[in-house]
Amino acid sequence: MIRNLICAGFLLVSMLGTCFGAAPKTPAREVFGIRIGMNEDAVRRRLEKIATQQKEEKEEEGEGEQEVWILKKDPRFDYLVVRFDARHELWLVTVVARKDTVRYSEIGDLGNAKTASDGRNFTYKWTIAAKGKQPGYVVLARGTNPDTLISYAISRNRNR
């Protein structure tokens, strides 16, 4: 009986979190099925299913390249920018949101973020340490609205 009550209580708390859009404590290490460290071909295969490549820029010799992809049917995000290093591995992805559609709190627990604001611009930064074979990463959310973001980026943690 007590075991059933504990299970029911856990289920209720889980459902409430889902209903109220509880933020993840730690921001995700991937977006749209791509993650830092993926090779360029794998990233392109995934993005070709959900987006149209708009632009590709080669960086200076040995520095990699940058691509802009317009999302086909996403109601919350408009486009994303991916950057690859000289080894053709993804080291940065920036996602640009449609106006007033994504709250900072949906990215991660704001209590765990470093925050900065000059009153007109708002920034939240999460630094996630490496865990096992998973490399560390940084998530940076920015905007001009105190509640909703314009963009957020996931990048390789430079302090590896």
C-alpha positions as CSV (number, residue, x, y, z in Angstrom):
1,M,0.0,0.0,0.0
2,I,2.7,2.5,1.0
3,R,4.7,1.5,-2.1
4,N,1.7,2.2,-4.3
5,L,1.2,5.6,-2.7
6,I,4.9,6.5,-3.3
7,C,4.6,5.5,-6.9
8,A,1.4,7.5,-7.3
9,G,3.0,10.5,-5.7
10,F,6.0,10.3,-8.0
11,L,3.8,9.9,-11.0
12,L,1.7,13.0,-10.0
13,V,4.8,15.1,-9.5
14,S,6.2,14.0,-12.9
15,M,2.9,14.8,-14.6
16,L,2.7,18.3,-13.1
17,G,6.3,19.0,-14.2
18,T,5.3,18.0,-17.8
19,C,2.1,20.1,-17.7
20,F,3.8,23.2,-16.5
21,G,6.7,22.8,-18.8
22,A,9.4,22.2,-16.2
23,A,12.8,23.3,-17.4
24,P,15.6,20.8,-17.7
25,K,18.0,21.3,-14.8
26,T,20.9,21.1,-17.2
27,P,20.6,22.4,-20.8
28,A,20.6,19.7,-23.5
29,R,23.9,19.0,-25.3
30,E,22.1,18.7,-28.6
31,V,19.5,20.5,-30.7
32,F,17.5,19.1,-33.6
33,G,19.5,15.8,-33.3
34,I,22.9,17.4,-33.7
35,R,25.5,17.7,-31.0
36,I,28.9,19.1,-30.5
37,G,31.7,16.8,-31.9
38,M,29.6,15.3,-34.6
39,N,31.3,15.1,-38.0
40,E,30.3,17.4,-40.8
41,D,28.7,14.7,-43.0
42,A,26.5,13.5,-40.1
43,V,25.4,17.0,-39.3
44,R,24.5,17.7,-42.9
45,R,22.5,14.5,-43.3
46,R,20.4,15.3,-40.3
47,L,19.9,19.0,-41.2
48,E,18.9,18.1,-44.8
49,K,15.8,16.4,-43.4
50,I,14.6,19.4,-41.5
51,A,16.2,22.5,-43.1
52,T,17.5,24.0,-46.3
53,Q,21.0,25.2,-46.5
54,Q,21.1,28.9,-47.1
55,K,24.8,29.8,-47.0
56,E,28.2,28.2,-46.6
57,E,31.4,30.1,-45.8
58,K,34.8,28.6,-45.8
59,E,37.0,30.1,-43.1
60,E,40.7,30.8,-43.5
61,E,43.0,27.8,-44.1
62,G,42.8,25.3,-41.2
63,E,39.9,27.0,-39.4
64,G,36.9,25.1,-40.8
65,E,33.7,26.6,-42.1
66,Q,30.3,28.0,-41.2
67,E,26.8,27.2,-42.6
68,V,23.4,28.7,-42.2
69,W,20.3,26.5,-42.4
70,I,16.7,27.7,-42.6
71,L,14.4,25.4,-40.7
72,K,11.5,24.1,-42.8
73,K,8.6,23.7,-40.4
74,D,9.5,24.7,-36.9
75,P,7.0,27.0,-35.2
76,R,9.5,28.2,-32.6
77,F,12.9,28.4,-34.4
78,D,13.7,30.2,-37.7
79,Y,17.2,29.1,-38.5
80,L,20.5,27.8,-37.2
81,V,24.2,28.4,-37.8
82,V,26.7,25.6,-37.5
83,R,30.5,26.0,-37.3
84,F,33.0,23.2,-37.9
85,D,36.6,23.1,-36.9
86,A,39.6,22.1,-39.2
87,R,38.9,18.4,-38.4
88,H,35.3,18.8,-39.8
89,E,33.7,18.4,-36.3
90,L,30.9,20.5,-35.1
91,W,32.1,22.9,-32.4
92,L,29.3,25.5,-32.3
93,V,25.6,25.5,-33.2
94,T,23.5,28.7,-32.8
95,V,19.7,28.5,-33.0
96,V,17.7,31.6,-33.7
97,A,14.1,31.7,-32.3
98,R,11.0,33.3,-33.8
99,K,10.0,36.4,-31.8
100,D,8.7,35.7,-28.3
101,T,8.4,32.0,-28.7
102,V,11.1,30.5,-26.4
103,R,11.6,31.3,-22.8
104,Y,15.1,31.3,-21.2
105,S,13.8,29.0,-18.6
106,E,13.0,26.3,-21.2
107,I,16.7,26.0,-22.0
108,G,17.8,25.2,-18.4
109,D,17.4,26.1,-14.8
110,L,18.0,29.8,-14.6
111,G,19.3,29.3,-11.0
112,N,22.2,27.4,-12.4
113,A,23.1,30.0,-15.0
114,K,25.5,32.9,-14.9
115,T,23.4,36.0,-15.8
116,A,24.3,39.4,-17.2
117,S,22.1,42.3,-18.2
118,D,22.6,46.0,-19.0
119,G,18.8,46.5,-18.9
120,R,18.3,46.1,-22.6
121,N,20.2,42.9,-23.3
122,F,20.0,39.7,-21.3
123,T,22.4,36.8,-21.2
124,Y,22.3,33.4,-19.5
125,K,25.3,31.1,-19.6
126,W,25.5,27.5,-18.4
127,T,28.9,25.7,-18.3
128,I,28.5,22.0,-18.2
129,A,31.4,19.9,-17.1
130,A,32.6,16.8,-18.9
131,K,31.0,13.6,-17.7
132,G,32.6,10.2,-18.5
133,K,33.3,10.2,-22.2
134,Q,30.9,13.1,-22.8
135,P,32.9,16.3,-23.3
136,G,32.0,19.5,-21.5
137,Y,30.0,22.2,-23.3
138,V,28.7,25.8,-22.8
139,V,25.2,27.0,-23.5
140,L,24.6,30.7,-24.0
141,A,21.1,32.2,-24.4
142,R,20.7,35.9,-25.4
143,G,17.9,38.3,-26.0
144,T,16.5,41.8,-25.6
145,N,13.4,40.6,-23.8
146,P,13.8,39.7,-20.1
147,D,11.6,36.5,-20.6
148,T,12.2,35.2,-24.1
149,L,15.4,34.7,-26.0
150,I,16.5,35.7,-29.5
151,S,19.1,32.9,-29.8
152,Y,21.0,30.3,-28.0
153,A,24.2,28.5,-28.7
154,I,25.8,25.3,-27.7
155,S,29.6,25.2,-28.0
156,R,32.6,23.1,-27.1
157,N,33.9,24.0,-23.7
158,R,37.2,25.6,-24.4
159,N,38.5,24.6,-20.9
160,R,38.8,20.9,-21.9
